[in-house]
């Protein structure tokens, strides 16, 4: 199965700007996962932009990674990165997380930090379902998210590609060395993710010198859009606020030692 997104969607990211009169605190480019469109990230984009983060959502086209890189580069200022609010952060979900990690490795001059949610690791995958379409869709919803609002959004999105989680990742973005770079990285993963076991992810994060992991209790694959999306978004904000104070991610709020 090959997944593509229209050139128009790649060249024109969906934008969520900081409130008028408020200085932006960072630039955040979101890369969608398999089958997803920017419509699924409206809730996240609105929430983060309300906290003065400048958000750009780019549809990930696994069939044209050069176009994805061009769209991200443009969203982060292109040839004039000094005009973009720093820090500059790539946030990816599912295959978008893999693409974000690889892109950061290719363009370290362009990215200051990563947020990787529901990464895809190599290994045995579930075989394509032979169930009836309705049953397959129910199974996919169970895999992706338990949030009824998000399920409604993607169910009503005519551009959403059902069954896309069965698609193979291109070799250049598939791998188990996603967390070995020097960039500050937040790894978000669902405790109950049926596609990528959380223990497999944590075993790799432990080897990443600047990667921090956060596990969402009971979370499924799309943790950014699961039932605890508010807490996950808050975790992203805490990471971004810490990043603004330094690449070593100093703690801002700590439990009192009594």
Phi and psi in degrees as GROMACS dihedral restraints (atoms count N, CA, C in turn):
[ dihedral_restraints ]
;  ai    aj    ak    al  type     phi  dphi    fc
    3     4     5     6     1  -110.0    20    10
    4     5     6     7     1   130.8    20    10
    6     7     8     9     1  -108.1    20    10
    7     8     9    10     1   134.0    20    10
    9    10    11    12     1  -134.6    20    10
   10    11    12    13     1   157.7    20    10
   12    13    14    15     1  -125.6    20    10
   13    14    15    16     1   150.7    20    10
   15    16    17    18     1   -65.5    20    10
   16    17    18    19     1   144.2    20    10
   18    19    20    21     1   -54.4    20    10
   19    20    21    22     1   -35.2    20    10
   21    22    23    24     1   -62.4    20    10
   22    23    24    25     1   -41.6    20    10
   24    25    26    27     1   -67.8    20    10
   25    26    27    28     1   -30.4    20    10
   27    28    29    30     1   -76.5    20    10
   28    29    30    31     1   -39.5    20    10
   30    31    32    33     1   -79.3    20    10
   31    32    33    34     1   -17.4    20    10
   33    34    35    36     1  -125.1    20    10
   34    35    36    37     1    78.4    20    10
   36    37    38    39     1   -58.5    20    10
   37    38    39    40     1   149.4    20    10
   39    40    41    42     1   -73.2    20    10
   40    41    42    43     1   133.5    20    10
   42    43    44    45     1  -115.6    20    10
   43    44    45    46     1   143.7    20    10
   45    46    47    48     1  -135.7    20    10
   46    47    48    49     1   109.3    20    10
   48    49    50    51     1   -96.6    20    10
   49    50    51    52     1   159.5    20    10
   51    52    53    54     1   -63.7    20    10
   52    53    54    55     1   156.4    20    10
   54    55    56    57     1   -58.9    20    10
   55    56    57    58     1   148.3    20    10
   57    58    59    60     1   -57.6    20    10
   58    59    60    61     1   134.7    20    10
   60    61    62    63     1    84.5    20    10
   61    62    63    64     1    -1.2    20    10
   63    64    65    66     1  -111.9    20    10
   64    65    66    67     1   131.6    20    10
   66    67    68    69     1   -70.9    20    10
   67    68    69    70     1   132.3    20    10
   69    70    71    72     1   -66.4    20    10
   70    71    72    73     1   144.1    20    10
   72    73    74    75     1  -100.8    20    10
   73    74    75    76     1   -18.5    20    10
   75    76    77    78     1  -173.2    20    10
   76    77    78    79     1   164.4    20    10
   78    79    80    81     1  -111.0    20    10
   79    80    81    82     1   125.5    20    10
   81    82    83    84     1  -122.6    20    10
   82    83    84    85     1   118.4    20    10
   84    85    86    87     1  -104.9    20    10
   85    86    87    88     1   122.1    20    10
   87    88    89    90     1  -100.4    20    10
   88    89    90    91     1   129.3    20    10
   90    91    92    93     1  -108.2    20    10
   91    92    93    94     1   122.9    20    10
   93    94    95    96     1   -72.0    20    10
   94    95    96    97     1   163.9    20    10
   96    97    98    99     1   -94.5    20    10
   97    98    99   100     1  -174.7    20    10
   99   100   101   102     1   -61.0    20    10
  100   101   102   103     1   127.7    20    10
  102   103   104   105     1    84.4    20    10
  103   104   105   106     1   -16.4    20    10
  105   106   107   108     1   -84.0    20    10
  106   107   108   109     1   157.4    20    10
  108   109   110   111     1  -122.7    20    10
  109   110   111   112     1   167.5    20    10
  111   112   113   114     1   -57.1    20    10
  112   113   114   115     1   -21.3    20    10
  114   115   116   117     1   -58.8    20    10
  115   116   117   118     1   -31.5    20    10
  117   118   119   120     1   -71.4    20    10
  118   119   120   121     1    -9.8    20    10
  120   121   122   123     1  -112.8    20    10
  121   122   123   124     1    14.3    20    10
  123   124   125   126     1   -62.0    20    10
  124   125   126   127     1   -43.0    20    10
  126   127   128   129     1   -62.2    20    10
  127   128   129   130     1   -45.7    20    10
  129   130   131   132     1   -65.6    20    10
  130   131   132   133     1   -43.5    20    10
  132   133   134   135     1   -60.8    20    10
  133   134   135   136     1   -43.6    20    10
  135   136   137   138     1   -64.4    20    10
  136   137   138   139     1   -41.3    20    10
  138   139   140   141     1   -66.2    20    10
  139   140   141   142     1   -46.9    20    10
  141   142   143   144     1   -70.2    20    10
  142   143   144   145     1   -37.7    20    10
  144   145   146   147     1   -67.5    20    10
  145   146   147   148     1   -30.9    20    10
  147   148   149   150     1   -63.3    20    10
  148   149   150   151     1   -26.2    20    10
  150   151   152   153     1   -91.3    20    10
  151   152   153   154     1    15.8    20    10
  153   154   155   156     1    77.7    20    10
  154   155   156   157     1    25.4    20    10
  156   157   158   159     1   -98.1    20    10
  157   158   159   160     1   133.8    20    10
  159   160   161   162     1   -85.4    20    10
  160   161   162   163     1   115.0    20    10
  162   163   164   165     1  -112.5    20    10
  163   164   165   166     1   135.6    20    10
  165   166   167   168     1  -129.3    20    10
  166   167   168   169     1   125.9    20    10
  168   169   170   171     1  -107.6    20    10
  169   170   171   172     1   123.1    20    10
  171   172   173   174     1  -114.1    20    10
  172   173   174   175     1   130.3    20    10
  174   175   176   177     1   -72.8    20    10
  175   176   177   178     1   127.5    20    10
  177   178   179   180     1   -84.4    20    10
  178   179   180   181     1   118.7    20    10
  180   181   182   183     1  -105.0    20    10
  181   182   183   184     1   102.0    20    10
  183   184   185   186     1   -68.7    20    10
  184   185   186   187     1   -15.5    20    10
  186   187   188   189     1   -87.2    20    10
  187   188   189   190     1    -8.2    20    10
  189   190   191   192     1  -148.5    20    10
  190   191   192   193     1    74.5    20    10
  192   193   194   195     1   -68.1    20    10
  193   194   195   196     1   -24.9    20    10
  195   196   197   198     1   -64.0    20    10
  196   197   198   199     1   -38.9    20    10
  198   199   200   201     1   -67.0    20    10
  199   200   201   202     1   -36.8    20    10
  201   202   203   204     1   -63.4    20    10
  202   203   204   205     1   -46.0    20    10
  204   205   206   207     1   -60.9    20    10
  205   206   207   208     1   -40.8    20    10
  207   208   209   210     1   -63.6    20    10
  208   209   210   211     1   -40.2    20    10
  210   211   212   213     1   -67.0    20    10
  211   212   213   214     1   -41.6    20    10
  213   214   215   216     1   -66.0    20    10
  214   215   216   217     1   -44.4    20    10
  216   217   218   219     1   -58.5    20    10
  217   218   219   220     1   -43.2    20    10
  219   220   221   222     1   -64.5    20    10
  220   221   222   223     1   -41.9    20    10
  222   223   224   225     1   -66.2    20    10
  223   224   225   226     1   -26.4    20    10
  225   226   227   228     1   -97.5    20    10
  226   227   228   229     1    16.3    20    10
  228   229   230   231     1   108.8    20    10
  229   230   231   232     1    -7.9    20    10
  231   232   233   234     1    57.9    20    10
  232   233   234   235     1  -120.6    20    10
  234   235   236   237     1   -85.3    20    10
  235   236   237   238     1    -0.9    20    10
  237   238   239   240     1  -127.5    20    10
  238   239   240   241     1    61.9    20    10
  240   241   242   243     1   -62.9    20    10
  241   242   243   244     1   -20.6    20    10
  243   244   245   246     1   -67.3    20    10
  244   245   246   247     1   -16.4    20    10
  246   247   248   249     1   -83.5    20    10
  247   248   249   250     1    -5.3    20    10
  249   250   251   252     1   -99.8    20    10
  250   251   252   253     1   140.5    20    10
  252   253   254   255     1   -66.2    20    10
  253   254   255   256     1   129.3    20    10
  255   256   257   258     1  -105.4    20    10
  256   257   258   259     1   154.2    20    10
  258   259   260   261     1   -72.6    20    10
  259   260   261   262     1   155.3    20    10
  261   262   263   264     1  -105.1    20    10
  262   263   264   265     1   121.3    20    10
  264   265   266   267     1  -125.4    20    10
  265   266   267   268     1   135.8    20    10
  267   268   269   270     1  -100.7    20    10
  268   269   270   271     1   128.0    20    10
  270   271   272   273     1  -119.7    20    10
  271   272   273   274     1   121.8    20    10
  273   274   275   276     1  -127.4    20    10
  274   275   276   277     1   150.0    20    10
  276   277   278   279     1  -122.8    20    10
  277   278   279   280     1   140.3    20    10
  279   280   281   282     1    56.5    20    10
  280   281   282   283     1  -131.5    20    10
  282   283   284   285     1   -60.1    20    10
  283   284   285   286     1   -28.3    20    10
  285   286   287   288     1   -61.1    20    10
  286   287   288   289     1   -31.9    20    10
  288   289   290   291     1   -67.2    20    10
  289   290   291   292     1   -43.2    20    10
  291   292   293   294     1   -62.0    20    10
  292   293   294   295     1   -43.8    20    10
  294   295   296   297     1   -64.2    20    10
  295   296   297   298     1   -40.9    20    10
  297   298   299   300     1   -60.8    20    10
  298   299   300   301     1   -44.8    20    10
  300   301   302   303     1   -63.3    20    10
  301   302   303   304     1   -43.3    20    10
  303   304   305   306     1   -67.5    20    10
  304   305   306   307     1   -39.5    20    10
  306   307   308   309     1   -65.8    20    10
  307   308   309   310     1   -40.5    20    10
  309   310   311   312     1   -62.1    20    10
  310   311   312   313     1   -36.1    20    10
  312   313   314   315     1   -67.0    20    10
  313   314   315   316     1   -34.9    20    10
  315   316   317   318     1   -77.7    20    10
  316   317   318   319     1   -33.6    20    10
  318   319   320   321     1  -127.3    20    10
  319   320   321   322     1    65.5    20    10
  321   322   323   324     1   -63.8    20    10
  322   323   324   325     1   -18.6    20    10
  324   325   326   327     1   -73.0    20    10
  325   326   327   328     1   -15.1    20    10
  327   328   329   330     1  -101.8    20    10
  328   329   330   331     1   -21.4    20    10
  330   331   332   333     1  -125.9    20    10
  331   332   333   334     1   136.8    20    10
  333   334   335   336     1  -101.8    20    10
  334   335   336   337     1   -21.7    20    10
  336   337   338   339     1  -164.9    20    10
  337   338   339   340     1   165.7    20    10
  339   340   341   342     1  -129.9    20    10
  340   341   342   343     1   145.5    20    10
  342   343   344   345     1  -126.0    20    10
  343   344   345   346     1   117.5    20    10
  345   346   347   348     1  -118.0    20    10
  346   347   348   349     1   117.5    20    10
  348   349   350   351     1  -117.1    20    10
  349   350   351   352     1   129.5    20    10
  351   352   353   354     1    58.8    20    10
  352   353   354   355     1    47.9    20    10
  354   355   356   357     1   -60.9    20    10
  355   356   357   358     1   158.4    20    10
  357   358   359   360     1  -108.4    20    10
  358   359   360   361     1   122.9    20    10
  360   361   362   363     1  -106.5    20    10
  361   362   363   364     1   153.4    20    10
  363   364   365   366     1   -69.0    20    10
  364   365   366   367     1   158.9    20    10
  366   367   368   369     1   136.2    20    10
  367   368   369   370     1  -178.4    20    10
  369   370   371   372     1   -57.1    20    10
  370   371   372   373     1   137.9    20    10
  372   373   374   375     1  -120.0    20    10
  373   374   375   376     1   160.5    20    10
  375   376   377   378     1   -67.1    20    10
  376   377   378   379     1   133.1    20    10
  378   379   380   381     1   -65.7    20    10
  379   380   381   382     1   150.2    20    10
  381   382   383   384     1   -51.7    20    10
  382   383   384   385     1   136.8    20    10
  384   385   386   387     1   -71.2    20    10
  385   386   387   388     1   143.3    20    10
  387   388   389   390     1  -107.3    20    10
  388   389   390   391     1     9.8    20    10
  390   391   392   393     1   -72.3    20    10
  391   392   393   394     1   166.9    20    10
  393   394   395   396     1   -62.5    20    10
  394   395   396   397     1   152.4    20    10
  396   397   398   399     1   -51.1    20    10
  397   398   399   400     1   -42.9    20    10
  399   400   401   402     1   -63.9    20    10
  400   401   402   403     1   -42.0    20    10
  402   403   404   405     1   -68.8    20    10
  403   404   405   406     1   -38.0    20    10
  405   406   407   408     1   -62.8    20    10
  406   407   408   409     1   -41.3    20    10
  408   409   410   411     1   -66.1    20    10
  409   410   411   412     1   -40.9    20    10
  411   412   413   414     1   -60.3    20    10
  412   413   414   415     1   -42.2    20    10
  414   415   416   417     1   -64.4    20    10
  415   416   417   418     1   -39.9    20    10
  417   418   419   420     1   -65.8    20    10
  418   419   420   421     1   -41.3    20    10
  420   421   422   423     1   -60.7    20    10
  421   422   423   424     1   -41.7    20    10
  423   424   425   426     1   -62.4    20    10
  424   425   426   427     1   -35.9    20    10
  426   427   428   429     1   -71.9    20    10
  427   428   429   430     1   -41.9    20    10
  429   430   431   432     1   -75.7    20    10
  430   431   432   433     1   -53.0    20    10
  432   433   434   435     1  -164.5    20    10
  433   434   435   436     1   149.9    20    10
  435   436   437   438     1  -101.1    20    10
  436   437   438   439     1     4.1    20    10
  438   439   440   441     1   -79.5    20    10
  439   440   441   442     1   117.6    20    10
  441   442   443   444     1   -63.1    20    10
  442   443   444   445     1   -35.0    20    10
  444   445   446   447     1   -65.8    20    10
  445   446   447   448     1   -43.2    20    10
  447   448   449   450     1   -67.9    20    10
  448   449   450   451     1   -39.2    20    10
  450   451   452   453     1   -59.7    20    10
  451   452   453   454     1   -38.8    20    10
  453   454   455   456     1   -66.7    20    10
  454   455   456   457     1   -41.3    20    10
  456   457   458   459     1   -60.5    20    10
  457   458   459   460     1   -50.1    20    10
  459   460   461   462     1   -74.2    20    10
  460   461   462   463     1   -27.5    20    10
  462   463   464   465     1   -67.7    20    10
  463   464   465   466     1   -29.1    20    10
  465   466   467   468     1   -96.2    20    10
  466   467   468   469     1    -2.3    20    10
  468   469   470   471     1   -85.6    20    10
  469   470   471   472     1   108.4    20    10
  471   472   473   474     1   -67.5    20    10
  472   473   474   475     1   -17.8    20    10
  474   475   476   477     1   -94.3    20    10
  475   476   477   478     1    -6.7    20    10
  477   478   479   480     1   -67.9    20    10
  478   479   480   481     1   135.7    20    10
  480   481   482   483     1   -98.9    20    10
  481   482   483   484     1   106.4    20    10
  483   484   485   486     1   -72.8    20    10
  484   485   486   487     1   143.4    20    10
  486   487   488   489     1    82.7    20    10
  487   488   489   490     1     4.6    20    10
  489   490   491   492     1   -67.7    20    10
  490   491   492   493     1   -21.3    20    10
  492   493   494   495     1   -66.7    20    10
  493   494   495   496     1   -11.1    20    10
  495   496   497   498     1   -86.0    20    10
  496   497   498   499     1    -6.0    20    10
  498   499   500   501     1   -73.9    20    10
  499   500   501   502     1   140.6    20    10
  501   502   503   504     1   -74.8    20    10
  502   503   504   505     1   148.0    20    10
  504   505   506   507     1   -87.3    20    10
  505   506   507   508     1   144.1    20    10
  507   508   509   510     1   -58.0    20    10
  508   509   510   511     1   148.4    20    10
  510   511   512   513     1   -56.7    20    10
  511   512   513   514     1   -33.2    20    10
  513   514   515   516     1   -72.2    20    10
  514   515   516   517     1   -14.3    20    10
  516   517   518   519     1  -116.7    20    10
  517   518   519   520     1     0.1    20    10
  519   520   521   522     1   -94.7    20    10
  520   521   522   523     1   139.0    20    10
  522   523   524   525     1   162.7    20    10
  523   524   525   526     1   169.1    20    10
  525   526   527   528     1  -113.6    20    10
  526   527   528   529     1    21.1    20    10
  528   529   530   531     1  -116.9    20    10
  529   530   531   532     1    39.1    20    10
  531   532   533   534     1   -77.2    20    10
  532   533   534   535     1   -17.6    20    10
  534   535   536   537     1  -114.8    20    10
  535   536   537   538     1    25.0    20    10
  537   538   539   540     1  -100.1    20    10
  538   539   540   541     1     0.6    20    10
  540   541   542   543     1   -79.9    20    10
  541   542   543   544     1  -178.9    20    10
  543   544   545   546     1   -96.8    20    10
  544   545   546   547     1    -2.9    20    10
  546   547   548   549     1   -75.8    20    10
  547   548   549   550     1   143.3    20    10
  549   550   551   552     1   -58.4    20    10
  550   551   552   553     1   131.0    20    10
  552   553   554   555     1  -138.1    20    10
  553   554   555   556     1   132.7    20    10
  555   556   557   558     1  -107.9    20    10
  556   557   558   559     1   122.8    20    10
  558   559   560   561     1  -106.5    20    10
  559   560   561   562     1   119.8    20    10
  561   562   563   564     1  -110.2    20    10
  562   563   564   565     1   131.1    20    10
  564   565   566   567     1  -149.1    20    10
  565   566   567   568     1   143.7    20    10
  567   568   569   570     1   -78.7    20    10
  568   569   570   571     1   135.5    20    10
  570   571   572   573     1   -61.3    20    10
  571   572   573   574     1   -31.6    20    10
  573   574   575   576     1  -110.4    20    10
  574   575   576   577     1    27.0    20    10
  576   577   578   579     1   -62.5    20    10
  577   578   579   580     1   116.5    20    10
  579   580   581   582     1   -82.6    20    10
  580   581   582   583     1    -9.9    20    10
  582   583   584   585     1   -92.4    20    10
  583   584   585   586     1   -46.5    20    10
  585   586   587   588     1  -123.6    20    10
  586   587   588   589     1   105.4    20    10
  588   589   590   591     1   -56.3    20    10
  589   590   591   592     1   134.1    20    10
  591   592   593   594     1   -61.1    20    10
  592   593   594   595     1   -36.0    20    10
  594   595   596   597     1   -63.7    20    10
  595   596   597   598     1   -34.6    20    10
  597   598   599   600     1   -64.6    20    10
  598   599   600   601     1   -39.8    20    10
  600   601   602   603     1   -67.7    20    10
  601   602   603   604     1   -46.2    20    10
  603   604   605   606     1   -63.2    20    10
  604   605   606   607     1   -34.1    20    10
  606   607   608   609     1   -65.5    20    10
  607   608   609   610     1   -27.1    20    10
  609   610   611   612     1   -85.9    20    10
  610   611   612   613     1   -35.7    20    10
  612   613   614   615     1   -63.3    20    10
  613   614   615   616     1   -33.3    20    10
  615   616   617   618     1   -59.3    20    10
  616   617   618   619     1   -25.6    20    10
  618   619   620   621     1   -90.1    20    10
  619   620   621   622     1    -6.7    20    10
  621   622   623   624     1   -86.8    20    10
  622   623   624   625     1   122.2    20    10
  624   625   626   627     1   -65.6    20    10
  625   626   627   628     1   -28.0    20    10
  627   628   629   630     1  -127.6    20    10
  628   629   630   631     1    24.6    20    10
  630   631   632   633     1  -102.8    20    10
  631   632   633   634     1   135.6    20    10
  633   634   635   636     1  -117.4    20    10
  634   635   636   637     1   141.7    20    10
  636   637   638   639     1  -114.6    20    10
  637   638   639   640     1   144.5    20    10
  639   640   641   642     1  -133.8    20    10
  640   641   642   643     1   126.1    20    10
  642   643   644   645     1  -103.1    20    10
  643   644   645   646     1   129.3    20    10
  645   646   647   648     1   -90.6    20    10
  646   647   648   649     1   116.4    20    10
  648   649   650   651     1   -57.7    20    10
  649   650   651   652     1   122.3    20    10
  651   652   653   654     1    70.8    20    10
  652   653   654   655     1     4.8    20    10
  654   655   656   657     1   -67.8    20    10
  655   656   657   658     1   145.9    20    10
  657   658   659   660     1   -96.9    20    10
  658   659   660   661     1  -154.4    20    10
  660   661   662   663     1   -73.8    20    10
  661   662   663   664     1   -42.7    20    10
  663   664   665   666     1   -91.7    20    10
  664   665   666   667     1    72.8    20    10
  666   667   668   669     1   -65.4    20    10
  667   668   669   670     1   -25.5    20    10
  669   670   671   672     1   -67.3    20    10
  670   671   672   673     1   -20.8    20    10
  672   673   674   675     1  -126.7    20    10
  673   674   675   676     1    25.9    20    10
  675   676   677   678     1   -93.9    20    10
  676   677   678   679     1  -174.3    20    10
  678   679   680   681     1   -62.6    20    10
  679   680   681   682     1   -26.5    20    10
  681   682   683   684     1   -99.7    20    10
  682   683   684   685     1    34.0    20    10
  684   685   686   687     1   -60.0    20    10
  685   686   687   688     1   -30.2    20    10
  687   688   689   690     1   -66.4    20    10
  688   689   690   691     1   -45.8    20    10
  690   691   692   693     1   -66.6    20    10
  691   692   693   694     1   -36.1    20    10
  693   694   695   696     1   -67.0    20    10
  694   695   696   697     1   -44.5    20    10
  696   697   698   699     1   -61.3    20    10
  697   698   699   700     1   -38.7    20    10
  699   700   701   702     1   -63.9    20    10
  700   701   702   703     1   -36.7    20    10
  702   703   704   705     1   -65.0    20    10
  703   704   705   706     1   -39.1    20    10
  705   706   707   708     1   -63.0    20    10
  706   707   708   709     1   -43.1    20    10
  708   709   710   711     1   -62.4    20    10
  709   710   711   712     1   -43.7    20    10
  711   712   713   714     1   -60.0    20    10
  712   713   714   715     1   -40.0    20    10
  714   715   716   717     1   -63.2    20    10
  715   716   717   718     1   -45.6    20    10
  717   718   719   720     1   -65.1    20    10
  718   719   720   721     1   -40.2    20    10
  720   721   722   723     1   -65.1    20    10
  721   722   723   724     1   -40.4    20    10
  723   724   725   726     1   -65.0    20    10
  724   725   726   727     1   -40.5    20    10
  726   727   728   729     1   -60.1    20    10
  727   728   729   730     1   -37.2    20    10
  729   730   731   732     1   -62.8    20    10
  730   731   732   733     1   -22.8    20    10
  732   733   734   735     1   -90.3    20    10
  733   734   735   736     1   -14.2    20    10
  735   736   737   738     1   158.4    20    10
  736   737   738   739     1   150.6    20    10
  738   739   740   741     1   -66.3    20    10
  739   740   741   742     1   -16.3    20    10
  741   742   743   744     1   -82.0    20    10
  742   743   744   745     1     2.1    20    10
  744   745   746   747     1    53.5    20    10
  745   746   747   748     1    63.5    20    10
  747   748   749   750     1   -64.7    20    10
  748   749   750   751     1   146.7    20    10
  750   751   752   753     1   -72.7    20    10
  751   752   753   754     1   132.3    20    10
  753   754   755   756     1   -97.6    20    10
  754   755   756   757     1   -47.5    20    10
  756   757   758   759     1  -120.7    20    10
  757   758   759   760     1   123.3    20    10
  759   760   761   762     1  -126.3    20    10
  760   761   762   763     1   147.9    20    10
  762   763   764   765     1   -59.8    20    10
  763   764   765   766     1   140.8    20    10
  765   766   767   768     1   -69.7    20    10
  766   767   768   769     1   138.0    20    10
  768   769   770   771     1   -93.1    20    10
  769   770   771   772     1    99.8    20    10
